[in-house]
Amino acid sequence: MYKKRDSMEVYRSWLNSLYYDAGTRNELEKIKDSREEIEDRFYRELEFGTAGLRGVIGAGTNRMNVYTVRRATQGLAAYILKQGCRAAGRGVVIAYDSRRMSREFASEAAGVLAANGVRTYLFDEIKPVPLLSFSVRELGAAAGICITASHNPSEYNGYKVYGPDGGQLSSEASAVVCAEISAIEENEEIMTVEISRALASGLLTGVAEEVEDAFFRSVRAVRVWEPKAAKAVSGGFSAEEAGARMLRIVYTPLHGTGSKPVRRILSETGFGNVFIVREQEMPDPLFSTVKYPNPEDEPVFEYALKLAAKTGADLAIATDPDCDRIGVMAADRAGTYRMLTGNQTGYLLTDFILERRKETGTLPLNAFIMTSVVTGRMAAAIAGAYGVEHVEAYTGFRFFAEKIRELDESEGGNSRYIFGFEESYGYLAGTYVRDKDAVCAAMLIAEMAEWHRRNGKTLHEALDCLYRRYGYHMEYTCSMTLKGKTGAQEIKRIMNSLRMNCPSGFGSFDAVAVKDYKSGTRRLVRDPSENASPEKLDFKKSDVIYFELEQDAWFAVRPSGTEPKIKLYFGVKAESGAKAAEQIICLRKSVSDVLDALRR
């Protein structure tokens, strides 16, 4: 931890030290008269949480820059070196996306690792998160780093750390790395070396093309359906077979890493009618055609929908900059493109994968699927219909990875992971990677859309069939952005107020029970027994509150682990789509009223 913790003192030390480059010092000179700006940039060190860093690019301890990257990497290097020479020899794989400073941050990380004697593999161009996760596993590395801020606005960048299993670093390991970072008193202590010297030493190498080829073989291996007439050749499909797949797809990588891998997997699995949104095809750190590159938001499909209408496409898909999330807009019977939520796509994929695997006899008796605690409830109902266990984890695929290790890979684990998803448009089939994989999801969504098309249904009609079978589930997610030091304090105050002044309900939705994952308990709100003890939750503690409500409704709230936001989740179940829509509006309004009262 920096010796001087007063924000103004730390600011002056950065401003006056020749260790920091001229560009950094010039940037800081421009804010010398703004105490508020200095406070925001230096009131804390950028927090190493959710397996890494994420923040606005700029000068300061609370910003993403080469110096915060060096500190994080020095902490990671210390963590690896304490595991011994073998871990250092296994090395670290580094990938990066199309964002501003991503290549520079990746090079800085490689320089610090090499200076510490840790072997490093660095990709030579932008690559998606799932390939980084796979490469860590394939190369037997001790860790991985991906320079990315996912779907955040262009002013952000981030630093994600992965463990030896290819999953984002565990909570326990993150705490150790965080302690190593805090032990660094001054940035000048950090060892680093020029990339040219790292390459010459042999400690730094590229990633062989064979690793990427193995990734695509693994993606193809999780397919659950192909046309009966299809005959695989050389790992893919012949030109004649590609013509048999009539699905027409519009794809946009939103200026990110997905362009090459998504197009490759669709081609290798026989989808020849793929149209690329040229305005968003090339990497662009400014994401100049969108407000911010989030496939959850319908506006990012503006160009894709124009191309879809022109080409008569069945669906349009978009991946975020690091290609771990995917959004879908599918044509209905009238030819109107309507967006599927992350949950809706997840429900459709869950049913499609389980039905096809049951049909082909490849569904294990001990299979399980996974969703986050704030994902909609219909996934559990679908899994139950196929005799498959449903497991919950916290939001974030590092928690999914922990569950896979516990249930599928541990010495006592005998369950088999099949599929998992989050409401935030992340999906993973199979265990070849340990993070969300939009490359694989694009392939499975295309396969699913083609299967339903051949059976006379659009994806929207297929979804309606699920609703008629399991009830009309409807969910809604929103967030409140509260930036800076005061915002962080307000987020804590809201969460504390909900705990201290726990509502007995929200409007017409009475509360049945409250799960407080921070205290690790589930408490009945209207318990007829005064002596009843709260139920213990089988989860590690986390800052999440979940209200079980009457009328099959629920509401959850948690601070974001990567952005200055507090996230709100709503869910209802009704006998019709219209009734569900009415209920979700009422629930949102009632929750808003309660939160407004708590903030006064």
N, C-alpha and C positions, 0 to 999 in steps of 0.2 A: 504494500500500500504506500502511496506517496507520503513522504514525511510531512508535507505541509497540506493540511486539509481545508484551510480557508480558501474559498473559490478565487478570491482576488489574488492571494499569494501564489496559488498554483498558476493562475493566468499570467502573472508577471514572470514566473520562472520559465514558462513556455516562451513568452514574448522576448525575453532577454538572453536565452540560452542559444548558443551557436549550434547545439546539437540538432535543433529543429530547422528544417529547410527554410529558405527565404520566402517561398510561397506561403508557408504556414505562418511565419511571423508577420508577413504583410497582411494576411487575412485577419490576424488578431489585432494588428495596429488599427484597422478600420473600425473596430468595435470598442476602442479604449474608453469612449465616453458613454457607453451603454452598460450600466451596471446590471440591468436585467438580462441582456444578452450574455454577458460574462458569467453571470450566475447560472444560466441555463446550460452553458457549455462546460462549466467546471464544477458544478455543485456535487457531482459524483463521477465515478468511473463508469463507463458504459457497462451495464450489468451483463455478466456472463450467466445467462439463464436459458432454459429450453435448449440446452446443448450448444450454446454459442452466443454470438453477439448479433445485434441488429440495431441500426440507427441511421440518422441522417449523416451524410458525408460532409465533413468539414473539420476545422481545427478545434481541438479541445478534448478533454478526457471523456466527455459525454457525447462523443461523435465518432463516426467511422473514419479512420485515417490510417496511414501506414504505421503510426506509433501505437495505436490501440491494437492493430493487427499483430505487430511485433510482440506486444505484451502478452496477448492471448497465446501466441505461438510459443513464446518462451515458457509460459505456464504449462502448455501441452508437452513441450519437449522435456521439461523437468519431470512431469508425470510419467512419461514413457521411459526415461532414463532410470527412474527409480525401480522400474520393473526389470532392469538388467540389460545386458548387451544383446541378448536374443531379441528383445522387443525393439531395441534401436535398429537392429539388423533387419527385422521384418518391415519396418518403415512406415511411412505415411503417404497416402495417395491424395493428391490435390486436384480438384476440378474447379471451374469457375464459369459464370454465366456471362450474359451480354451487357451487364450493367456498367455504369461508369466506375472506373478504377478497379474492376474485377481482376483483370489481368495483372495489374500492378500489385494488388493485395495478395494474389496467389504467388507472385514472384517473391514478395517480401516474406511470406510464410515459408517458402522453400529456402530462402537465404538463412533464416533463423534456424530452421531444422538442421540444415547442413552444417552450420557453424557449431551446433551442439552435437554433431556426430550422428545424427539420425538419418537413415536412408530415406530418400524421398522420390516419389513418382509424380511427375507433373504432366498433365494433359497439354497438348500443343494448340488446342483450340477449344472454344466453348463446348461444354458437354452438359447433359441433363443430370439432375440429382440421382435418379435411379441407376444410371451407369456408374456414378461414383460409388454408390452403395454396393453394387455388384462387384466392382473392381477391388474394393477392400477385401471382400470375401474371396474372390478369385485369386488374388495375389497373396493372400494370407498376411495382409498388413496388420500392424498394431492399431492403426487409426486412419481416419480420413478427414479431409477438410473440403468443404464446398463453399466457395465465395459466392453468395447469393442473398438476395432479400426477397426471394419468392415473388409474390404478387404486389409488393409494396410500391408506392409511387417512385418516380425516377430519382428523387433526391436521396433515397435510401440505398444502403448496401448492408451486407451481413456476412457472418462467418459461422458456418455450421460445422460441428465436430461429430465425427462418427467413431464408434467403437469397433473392435475387431470382428464383430458379427455383422457389420454393415449397417447396424441401426444407429440412430442418433445416440450420442453418449448418454449413459444412464444417469439418473439423479445422483447416485453415490459417486460415480466417476466425475461428473460435472462439479460436484462439491470439492473434490480433491484438486481438480484443475483450477477451480476458482481460488482455492487457498494458495496454490502455487503462484497464481497471478498476483494475489494480494501481498505475497511475500517480496515482490519486486519493489524496492524502495524508490528507485529512480530509473527512468527509461534508459539512461546512459549505460546502465549495467547490462543491458540486453546484448547478447552476441548475435552478429549477423555477418554474412559474407556475400559478395557479389555472385550473381547467377553463373557467370562465366567460370569463376573459380570452383563453384559447387559442381558444375558439369565436369570440369577437368579432374576433380578429385574422385569422381565416380560415385559420390554420394547422391547425386541428383541425376535421374534418367527420365525418359519419357515413358508413356504407357503403350505397350505393344498393341498393334492392330488386332492381334489374335484375341485379346481380352474383350474387345468390343464385339467381335464375331461371336464369342461365347455367350455374351449377354443376349444377343438376338436369338441364338439357339434356345436359350432358357426361356425367353419370352414366348417363342413359338410353342414351346413344350406345354404351356398352360392352357392352350386352346381346348375348348370343350365341344366344338362342333365344326364340321366342314361338309360341303355338299357331297352327296354320295358319289357323284361323278368325278370328284377331284382326285387327282393322283399326284402326290407330292414328288417333286424332282429337285435334287440338289438342295434340299432344305426349304424349297419354296414351291411356286406353282408355275406351270408352263404358260406361255402366252395364250394358248387356246383355252386353258382353264380360267385365266383371268377374265376372259370374255364371258364366262359362265356366271360370274358374279356381277349382277346388274346394278347393285347398290351404287348410288352416286353420292359422293362425299365432298363437301367443301371443308377445307382445313386452313386455320390460321395459327401460326406459332406466336402471334403477338410480339414479334420482334425478338423472340428469345431463342432458347437452345433446341426447341422441338422440331424445327424444320427438317433436318436430315434424318433423325431417328424415327420420327412418326411416319414420314413418307417411306422410309425403308421398310418398316414393319408392315405397313399396309400393302406395299408392293410385294413383299415376300409371302404374304398370306393371300395373294390373289386379287386384291382390290385395285383394279386398273383405272377406274373412273374417279380419280381423286383430283380435285381442282384447288390450287393453292391461291390464297389471297395475296396477290403480288405486292399490294401496298404495305403489308405487314410481314412479308417473307424474310427480309434481311434483318440482321441484328441492329438494334438502334437503342443506345443507352438512354435516350430521352423518351422512348415510347411515344413518338410524336403524333401517332394517329389515335391515341386513347388518353383519357384522363389519367387512369392508371391501369396497368395490365392484369386485371383480375377476371378470370373466366367465369366467376360467379355473377358478374354484372352484365346485364343484357346489352348496354351500350357498346361494349367491345366487339359485338357481332355486327356492327353497322356495315362494314365492308363485306363481311362474310355473307350476310343476308342478300346484299345486292348481287353477289356472284351466285348464290344459291338460286335466286329467282331466275337469273339468266341461264343457268345450266340445268334447271329442273332437279336440283339435288334433293335427296331424301333427308339428309341431315347436314348440319354444320357443326364442326367441333373446333374448340379453341383450347390451347394449352398455355399455362402461365410461363414466365421467363425461364424458370429452372425446370420446367416440364415435369412437375410432380402433381399438378392439379389439372383437371380437364372439365370444360363445360360443354353442354350439348343443347342445340336447338334442332328440333325435329319437325318435319312437315306433318300436319294432320291431314285428314281425308280431303279437306277443302283446299289443301295446298298452302295453308298458312303456317308459318314457322313459329312454334311456341317453345319457350325454354323449359327444360327439365331442371328441377332443383337438384342439389347434390344428393339429397335423400331419395328423390324419385329415381334418379339414375342408379343409385345404390340398391334400391328395392328391385328394380328391373334386372340388374346384373345378378343379384342374389338368387332370384327365382330362376333365371336363365341358366346360371352355372349349376345350381343344385339339380334342376330338372334334367339337364343334359347329362350330368355325371351319374345320376340315378338311372337314367335310360341306358347308358353305356356300361353300367356296372362298375364305374370307377369312383363311386362315392363311398369312402370308408365308413365302417360302422361307428367309429369313434371320431367322426369329423366335427369340426366346430367352425363357426364364423364369428367375426368380431365387429363391434361398432363402438363408438365413443359413448360416454355416459350422457352426452347431450344430443345424440343422434336420435331420430324418430324411432318409435316403438314397433313399427310394422316389420322391421327386419327380424325381430324375435319371433313374431307370428309365422313368418315365412319359413324360418329355420325349423320351427316346431313341426310344421306340416310335413317336412321331409325327415323328421327324426334326427335333426342336427342340433347340437348344442349351440346356444348363443352366449357369447362372452362379452363383457363390457370392459373398457379401459378408458383412461383419461384422454382428453383431446391431445393429439400429437402422436405421430407414429412411432416415436421412441417408446411410448407406453405399449403400443401394439407389439413392438419388437420384444419387449420384456415379457409379455404374455406368451408369445411364440416360444421364447427360450424356456419359459416355465412349463408350458403345457405340451409342447411338441418336441423339444430338443433336450430337456433335462433328463437325468438318469431315471427319474421316477415318472416322467411325463409320457403318456401313451395316447394323447389326443393328436389329431391331425388337422392343422390349419388349412382351410380351403379358400376363404375370401374374407376381406374386411374393408370397411369404408367409414369415412367421416362425413358429416353433413357439409363440411367445407370443401367438397369436390375432390377428395382424395380417395384412391382405391388401390388395393393390392391383392392380387391373386397369386398363390404360390409363395414359396419361401426362398427364392433365388436372390431376392433383395430384402431389405428391412426398412423400406420407406415407401411413401406413395409413389406410384409409377404410372404416369400418364401415357407412356409409350405402350405399355401392356394394356392399359384401359382403353386407349384408342382402338387397338386391335379387337378387344372383347366387345366394345360397343358396336363396332362395325359388324362383327360376327352376329351379334344379337339382333341388330336392326335387319340384317339380311335374312336371318331365320324367321323373324316375325313377318317380314315382307313376303317371304315364300309361303307363309301360312295365312296370308290375307289380312295382316294387321299392321297399322302404323305403331310406333312406339307409344303414342298417346292412347291408342286403343288397347294395347297390351297392358299399360298401366291401369286403365279403367277396369280391366278384368281383375287385376290384383285388388283394387279397391272394393269391387263387388264381393270378392272372396273374403277379404280380411277387414273390411270397414274402411271408410274414407278418412285416412290419416292426413292431416295437414300440419306443416311446421312453418315456422318463420324465425329468421335470425336477423338481429340488428345489433348495432353497437353505438356507444357514446364515446367520442374521441375527447380526451382530456389531456392536453399536452403539458410538458414541462413539469417542474417541481410541484407547482400548485395542483396540476392535474393528477399527479401520482398520489398526492395527499387526499384529493377528493375521491379517487377510486377506493382508497383504503377506508375512508369515512363511510362511503356507501355500503361496502361489504360489512363493516362493523355495525352499522345501523340496522341492516337486515338481520344480523345475528342477535343484537341486543333488543331490538323491537320487532321480533319475528311476527309478520302478519298472519292472521288466522285465515286469510283468504284474499282473493283479488276480485272485487265486485261480486258477481254471482257465482264465482268459482271458489267454493270453500276448500281450505287446505285439509288434506287427510294426514299427510306426514311430511316431514322435512328431513332431507338428507344433507347433513353438513359434513362435507368431505374433509374439512380442515380439522374438525374435532373427531372425525371418524365415526359418527353416529347417525342413526336414523331414529327420529323421535316422532311419535304420534302427536298430532296437534290437539285432537279432542279425545284424550285417553280417559275412559271411564274409571280406570284404576289409578289413584294418586301415587301408588307405590311402584308402578311399572318402570323398569329401567330402560333407557334407550338401547336400541339394537346396535351392535357393533358392525361396522362396515368392513369388508375384507378388501380394503384399499389402503395404499399409502396416503398420507395426508396431503391435501391439496386445497387451494382456495377456490372451492366450488360449492354453491348452495343450490339444491334441487328441491322444488316443491311438487309433491304429488297432490293433485287436485281432484275433486269430484268431477263427474261427467267425462271420465277418461282423458282429462287434460293434465298438463304439466307445464312448469316454468322453471328455468335454470338461469343462473347468472355466475359469471367468473371474469376476473381480469384477464386480458390477453397476455400471453407470455412473450410476445414479440413486438407488440405495438402499444402506444399509449391509449388504450381503449378498455372499456368494460363491455363485455359481450353478453347479450340477452338472447335466450332461446325459448321459444314457445311451441307447444304441441297440443293438438286436439284430435279427437276421433268422433265421427258422426255417421249417420245413416245415409248421408248424401253429400256430394261435393258442395252444394249451395249452403247446407247447414254447417259444414266444417268451416267454410269461408266466413260465415257470419260469426261463428264462435271464436275464431282466431282474432278477428277484429275486436270483439268484446274483451277478450283476454288481454290483448296488447294495450287497449285503452285503460283497463283496470290496473295493470301493472305500472303503466306510466303514471297514473294518479298516485299510486303508493310510493313510487320512487321520488316523485316531485315533493311529496309531503316529507319524506325522509331527508331530503336535501335542504329543506328550508331551515 
